[in-house]
């Protein structure tokens, strides 16, 4: 059975689904979607995912979207591979609790800072008419508005609230790591993949006032352990075409 993953750079949601494929040693075809050229809004890609977002998993023609769903699908479709989901109900529930928390209370707030610092630079670099043409192709209303907000700049109040959310999340993770070596217990799971991909890999660089040894030493040590895993390291070595001038704002190695 053939697997194909449509993805961008090894960060955020794309990294979140690249890691399980490498960690579980599942052979797959990598299809790079260049977000810098807005390929996710091209007709050929919207035909694959009408929402115009990466990643997308193609499993013998069956398309799966949204990274959390993709990762659980891989657990169900390939139970023989090394698991990243606990086999016991309690462990699986802990993993899903963390995934829900990260998806709802972390991802969008880290993303807001990234869009403010990175996407805003790209958006403001486009001539007004060209920008509106590109935005008009975006399938989702919320994404169109997000691009417009990034071009004008997110409000100070919204950014402050996003920072507060990130502080709460990091403190919550730090408290959990006092109790267990990984977020959902004694084993590395999809919960660790999720938090690392959206926050843990870049916390010290993107939010040094939060991601420091005074506030979250266990979280930083945990991030080093995650980064050292062979599957994670392989995922991070995937092609990265991010403009070097923008990489300061990501957690990926320059």
C-alpha angles and dihedrals in degrees: 000000000000124000125198125180122200106204147146129222119337095267139094115351095355092054090045091065097033092060097059092048091054096037092051092042094235111162112233142164113246116219111187116213111199107222090181087065092041091241090153087072097047115114092246091058097040086056086061096042116013089200090063096227137123144265108053124170118211111197107182090320097318108119121213121187135189116051098243090053092044092053094049090045090056090053091053097041096046108033091156093065121087103285129237093186120074113249095219120079094237093051092046090050091052090050092049091047090057092044091052091048093049094045093049105031107026115026100061094044096051086044091054091058090046092050091046093052102031114019091042089060091052094044095049090049091065124087111249096249093047091048093053091049090054093045092050089062094057108107099208120070091212092055092049090053091046090056091050091049091049090053093053095033132255116269121261090240093054092048092048091051090048090052090050090052091051091049090053091049095049091048089050092051091046090053092050092050089058086064105034133020092234131032098257097034137282097345135065107252144168088278090066090045090053098049093042093051095049104032118349098067094057106023096109093047102037098037107023091163088063105026100062136116092252093060107027114011093152092051092052091048090048090052090053090051091050092048091050094057110109094231093049092046090051091051091050089053091062114116116289117193096172113142104262089228089063099044092087087079096051131070094231120114112260 
